[in-house]
């Protein structure tokens, strides 16, 4: 009975509260005497308003609301943005893969042995060419005479095949031979060496050595060089001068070969002063002692060997063949050049 009374009291209280609000949720209806009576609210609405009255809602927790992002920590503008500063991969470039060979080198800590380089092989092969007299194209030649046109062809052939001309002073100084070394020699000292050959030597910047029979130069024989010609060629740096004796290579002479029945004393009195005279004249007129001696007719004599080796660093014969300078610079072999053959018949191309 008491429960019913409490329920009625609560219902009456609810109706009174509703009646106080003319714009309430329920609509008004007229009674028989014309007074307005509020329609009862639906039970669901009533219950919800009652619950709100007796159990008011707790204040909303902003940390769990839709505006929670406002309370989230914001990036510090003073600190760099790692998302912007970090380099991004370029999609257009292929991703490089580690090289297995490089990885192996990095992980292998053992030092690799250094392979020693083989020293360049020295060249000891020298080709010595023998010339004598030169004439203009069309003139008569013999095995000891060459035309100026042919001499030009020889110099061009040497240049085309990478030969380098060398001088006696370079050999005597022990300078290494170039890969293809050749020495141009001219015997006797003809004036044509100056008139026809020297301009071509200058044109090709080729070097040569001339062995003088100094008596002819000293006597100013018109067929032979003068001292002025010799000086001009020596001053060019392209030509050096050697001895071919002073007066032991003339017609009727047998060079430095001993005469039949000649004693050693007689031989030395005849030959050694003659060679010394050639040395003195060359030194006097050209300022440099000759380092090369060319045997007249290519003939040697043991009685003069000691004197010659004492005064000269190099000697030349007329024996056909190339030279191996590792065996010394004495009695070097040569190739005579004539109109009957070409340099390609003598030298390797």
C-alpha positions in Angstrom: 0.0 0.0 0.0 2.8 2.4 0.8 4.5 1.6 -2.5 1.4 2.6 -4.4 1.2 5.9 -2.5 4.8 6.7 -3.3 4.2 6.0 -6.9 1.2 8.2 -7.0 3.0 11.0 -5.3 5.8 10.8 -7.9 3.3 10.7 -10.7 1.5 13.8 -9.4 4.8 15.6 -9.0 5.6 14.8 -12.6 2.3 16.0 -13.9 2.6 19.2 -12.0 6.1 19.9 -13.5 4.7 19.2 -16.9 1.8 21.5 -16.4 4.1 24.3 -15.4 5.7 24.4 -18.9 3.1 25.5 -21.4 5.5 24.7 -24.3 6.0 21.1 -22.9 6.4 18.1 -24.9 2.7 17.0 -24.5 -0.2 18.8 -26.3 -3.1 20.5 -24.3 -6.7 19.2 -24.6 -9.9 20.9 -23.6 -12.2 19.6 -20.8 -15.9 19.8 -20.7 -15.9 23.1 -18.7 -13.3 24.6 -21.1 -10.2 24.2 -18.9 -7.1 22.9 -20.4 -5.5 19.7 -19.2 -2.1 18.7 -20.3 -1.8 15.4 -22.1 0.3 12.9 -20.3 3.8 12.4 -21.7 4.8 9.1 -23.1 6.2 6.8 -20.5 9.6 6.8 -22.2 9.9 10.5 -22.1 8.8 10.6 -18.5 11.3 8.0 -17.5 14.2 9.8 -19.1 13.4 13.2 -17.5 13.0 11.5 -14.2 16.4 9.8 -14.5 17.9 13.1 -15.4 16.4 14.7 -12.3 17.5 12.0 -9.9 20.9 11.0 -11.6 22.4 14.1 -13.4 25.0 13.2 -16.1 28.7 13.5 -15.2 30.6 16.3 -17.0 32.1 15.2 -20.3 35.7 14.0 -20.3 37.4 16.2 -23.0 40.2 13.8 -23.3 37.8 11.2 -24.8 35.7 13.6 -26.9 36.0 14.4 -30.6 38.2 17.4 -29.8 40.8 15.2 -28.2 43.2 16.3 -30.9 43.3 19.8 -29.4 44.8 18.4 -26.2 47.4 16.2 -28.0 51.0 17.4 -27.9 51.8 19.7 -30.8 55.2 19.6 -32.6 57.8 22.1 -31.3 58.4 24.6 -34.1 62.0 25.1 -32.8 62.8 21.5 -33.4 63.5 20.2 -37.0 60.8 18.1 -38.5 62.3 14.7 -39.0 59.7 13.8 -41.6 60.9 16.7 -43.7 64.7 16.5 -43.1 65.0 12.8 -43.6 66.1 12.1 -47.2 63.4 10.2 -49.1 64.3 7.6 -51.6 63.9 8.6 -55.3 61.5 6.2 -56.9 62.9 7.0 -60.3 66.3 5.7 -59.4 67.0 2.0 -59.0 68.0 0.9 -55.5 71.6 -0.2 -55.6 72.4 -3.5 -54.2 75.6 -4.2 -52.3 78.4 -5.6 -54.5 79.4 -9.0 -53.3 83.0 -8.4 -54.5 83.2 -5.2 -52.4 81.7 -6.9 -49.4 84.3 -9.7 -49.7 87.1 -7.1 -49.8 85.7 -5.3 -46.8 85.4 -8.5 -44.7 88.8 -9.8 -45.9 91.3 -8.1 -43.6 94.4 -10.0 -45.0 96.8 -7.7 -46.9 97.1 -8.5 -50.6 100.7 -9.0 -51.8 102.0 -6.3 -54.2 103.2 -7.7 -57.5 106.6 -6.3 -58.4 106.7 -4.6 -61.8 109.2 -6.0 -64.2 111.9 -3.5 -65.2 111.9 -2.4 -68.8 114.3 -4.4 -70.8 117.3 -2.5 -72.0 118.1 -2.4 -75.7 121.7 -3.4 -76.7 121.1 -3.8 -80.4 122.6 -1.0 -82.6 122.5 -0.8 -86.4 125.5 1.1 -87.9 125.0 2.4 -91.5 128.1 3.2 -93.6 128.0 6.0 -96.3 130.8 7.7 -98.2 130.3 10.1 -101.0 127.0 11.7 -102.3 126.1 13.0 -105.8 123.1 14.6 -107.3 120.4 12.5 -108.9 121.4 11.3 -112.3 125.1 11.2 -111.6 127.1 7.9 -112.0 127.3 5.8 -108.8 129.5 2.9 -107.6 129.1 0.8 -104.4 130.5 3.7 -102.3 128.4 6.5 -103.8 124.8 7.4 -103.2 122.5 10.0 -104.7 121.0 12.8 -102.6 117.5 11.6 -103.6 118.3 8.1 -102.3 119.7 9.5 -99.1 116.5 11.4 -98.5 114.6 8.2 -99.0 116.7 6.5 -96.4 116.1 9.2 -93.8 112.4 9.1 -94.5 112.3 5.3 -94.2 114.1 5.5 -90.8 111.6 8.2 -89.6 108.6 6.2 -90.8 109.8 3.1 -89.0 110.6 4.8 -85.7 114.4 4.6 -85.8 116.4 7.0 -83.6 119.8 8.1 -84.7 122.5 8.2 -82.0 126.0 9.8 -81.8 129.4 8.3 -80.6 129.4 10.7 -77.6 126.1 9.3 -76.4 127.4 5.7 -76.7 130.6 6.6 -74.9 128.6 8.3 -72.1 126.7 5.0 -71.5 123.3 6.5 -72.4 120.6 3.8 -72.9 119.8 3.0 -76.5 116.4 3.9 -77.8 114.2 1.0 -78.8 115.3 1.2 -82.5 118.8 2.7 -82.5 120.8 3.4 -85.6 124.1 5.3 -86.1 124.8 6.9 -89.5 128.5 7.0 -90.4 130.2 8.7 -93.3 133.8 7.8 -94.1 136.6 9.9 -95.5 135.1 13.4 -95.1 133.9 14.3 -98.6 132.6 17.8 -99.2 129.4 16.3 -100.4 128.7 15.4 -96.8 128.2 19.1 -96.2 126.7 20.2 -99.6 124.2 17.4 -100.1 123.8 15.3 -96.9 123.9 17.9 -94.2 120.8 19.8 -95.4 118.9 16.6 -95.3 120.2 15.8 -91.8 118.8 19.2 -90.7 115.5 18.6 -92.4 115.0 15.3 -90.6 116.9 16.2 -87.5 118.9 13.1 -87.9 122.4 12.7 -86.4 125.6 11.4 -88.1 129.3 11.0 -87.5 131.9 11.8 -90.1 135.4 10.1 -90.0 138.0 12.5 -91.4 141.1 11.8 -93.3 142.5 14.9 -91.8 145.4 15.4 -94.4 142.8 16.2 -97.1 141.0 18.7 -94.9 144.3 20.3 -93.7 145.5 20.5 -97.3 142.1 22.0 -98.4 141.5 19.4 -101.1 138.4 20.6 -102.9 136.9 17.1 -102.9 136.9 17.1 -99.1 135.5 19.1 -96.2 137.0 22.3 -95.0 137.4 23.1 -91.3 134.7 25.8 -91.7 132.3 23.2 -93.0 133.1 20.9 -90.2 132.6 23.6 -87.5 129.2 24.6 -88.9 128.0 21.0 -88.8 129.5 20.4 -85.4 127.8 23.5 -84.0 124.4 22.2 -85.2 124.6 19.4 -82.7 123.7 16.9 -85.4 127.2 15.9 -86.5 130.3 14.6 -84.7 133.7 13.9 -86.1 136.0 10.9 -85.8 139.4 9.9 -87.0 140.1 7.9 -90.2 143.9 8.5 -89.7 145.8 11.6 -91.0 147.6 10.2 -94.0 147.4 6.4 -93.8 144.3 6.0 -96.0 145.5 7.5 -99.2 146.0 5.7 -102.5 148.8 3.1 -102.2 148.5 3.0 -98.4 147.3 0.0 -96.6 145.8 1.8 -93.6 147.2 0.8 -90.3 148.2 -2.6 -91.4 151.9 -3.4 -90.9 154.1 -3.6 -93.9 155.8 -6.9 -94.8 159.0 -7.2 -92.9 158.4 -4.1 -90.8 159.5 -4.2 -87.2 157.3 -3.2 -84.4 159.5 -0.1 -83.7 159.2 0.9 -87.4 155.5 0.3 -87.4 154.8 2.3 -84.2 157.0 5.2 -85.5 154.9 5.3 -88.7 151.4 4.7 -87.5 151.0 6.0 -84.0 152.2 9.6 -84.8 149.9 9.6 -87.8 146.8 8.8 -85.7 147.9 11.3 -83.1 148.1 14.0 -85.7 144.5 13.4 -86.7 143.5 13.6 -83.0 145.4 16.9 -82.6 143.9 18.5 -85.7 140.4 17.6 -84.9 140.7 18.9 -81.3 142.4 22.1 -82.4 139.8 23.0 -85.1 136.6 21.7 -83.6 137.3 22.0 -79.9 136.6 18.4 -79.0 138.8 15.3 -79.2 137.3 12.6 -81.4 135.9 9.6 -79.5 135.6 7.3 -82.6 138.2 5.7 -84.8 137.3 4.1 -88.1 139.8 1.6 -89.4 140.9 2.3 -93.0 139.5 -0.5 -95.2 138.2 -2.0 -92.0 141.6 -3.6 -91.3 142.9 -3.7 -87.7 146.4 -4.4 -86.4 147.2 -5.7 -82.9 150.3 -3.5 -82.7 148.1 -0.4 -82.7 145.3 -1.8 -80.6 146.6 -0.5 -77.2 147.2 3.0 -78.5 143.8 3.2 -80.2 141.9 2.0 -77.1 143.8 4.5 -75.0 142.6 7.4 -77.2 139.2 6.3 -78.5 136.0 5.0 -76.9 134.6 3.4 -80.1 136.1 1.8 -83.2 134.4 0.7 -86.4 135.2 -2.0 -88.9 133.6 -2.9 -92.3 132.3 -6.3 -91.2 128.7 -6.8 -92.2 126.2 -7.1 -89.3 124.5 -5.4 -86.4 126.2 -4.6 -83.0 125.5 -5.8 -79.5 126.9 -3.0 -77.4 126.7 -5.1 -74.2 129.8 -6.8 -75.6 131.7 -3.4 -75.9 132.1 -0.6 -78.3 135.2 -1.7 -80.1 135.3 -3.4 -83.6 131.7 -2.6 -84.2 130.1 -4.0 -87.3 128.4 -2.0 -90.0 126.2 -2.2 -93.1 127.4 -0.5 -96.3 124.6 1.3 -98.0 124.6 1.4 -101.8 122.3 2.1 -104.7 121.9 -1.7 -105.3 119.7 -2.3 -102.3 117.3 -0.5 -99.9 117.3 -0.1 -96.1 114.5 -2.5 -95.9 117.0 -5.2 -97.1 119.2 -4.4 -94.1 117.0 -3.2 -91.2 113.8 -4.8 -89.8 110.7 -2.8 -90.7 
